[in-house]
Amino acid sequence: MRIDCHVHVVGNGTGGTGCWYRPRGVTRLGAPLMLRGMGLPRTALTGDLDGVFAEQILNWVCGRRVTDF
């Protein structure tokens, strides 16, 4: 069985990905909640957010079975 889906990626441009998430103003308040919801450390915002998030997505996908949904 195949399941077709898509993912919205967030990143800070590390590794030349072209992603950008630069929390300023009110969006800074939501950044810790976003990271917690994705299971990422707070240091990801100033580090390799792109790589850390991509790795987390792979963990989610590769660690699931159809019966887990």
C-alpha positions in Angstrom: 0.0 0.0 0.0 1.2 3.5 -0.8 0.2 6.6 1.0 0.8 9.9 -0.7 1.4 13.0 1.4 3.5 16.1 1.6 5.4 17.9 4.3 5.9 21.6 4.9 9.6 22.1 5.7 11.0 24.7 8.0 14.7 25.7 8.0 17.2 28.4 8.5 19.1 28.0 5.3 22.0 25.9 6.6 23.5 23.7 3.9 22.3 26.0 1.1 18.7 24.7 1.2 17.1 28.1 0.6 14.8 27.6 3.5 14.4 30.5 5.9 12.8 30.9 9.3 13.9 33.9 11.2 11.6 34.5 14.1 11.3 38.1 14.9 8.7 40.0 16.9 5.6 38.0 17.7 6.8 34.9 15.8 9.7 34.6 18.3 7.0 33.6 20.9 5.9 30.6 18.8 9.3 29.3 18.0 9.8 27.2 21.2 6.3 25.7 20.7 7.0 24.9 17.1 10.3 23.1 18.1 8.6 21.2 20.9 5.8 20.1 18.7 8.4 18.8 16.2 10.5 17.1 18.9 13.5 19.3 18.1 15.9 20.9 20.6 15.9 24.7 21.1 19.5 24.9 19.8 18.2 23.9 16.3 17.1 27.5 15.7 20.6 28.8 15.7 22.2 25.5 14.5 21.5 23.2 11.6 17.7 23.5 11.7 17.4 22.2 8.1 19.4 19.1 8.8 17.8 18.4 12.2 14.3 18.8 10.8 15.1 16.6 7.8 16.4 13.9 10.1 13.3 14.1 12.3 11.1 13.7 9.2 13.0 10.6 8.2 12.7 9.2 11.7 8.9 9.8 11.6 8.5 8.2 8.2 10.9 5.2 8.6 9.7 4.5 12.1 6.0 4.1 11.2 3.9 1.3 9.8 0.6 1.7 8.2 -1.0 0.2 11.3 0.5 3.1 13.4 -1.9 5.6 11.8 
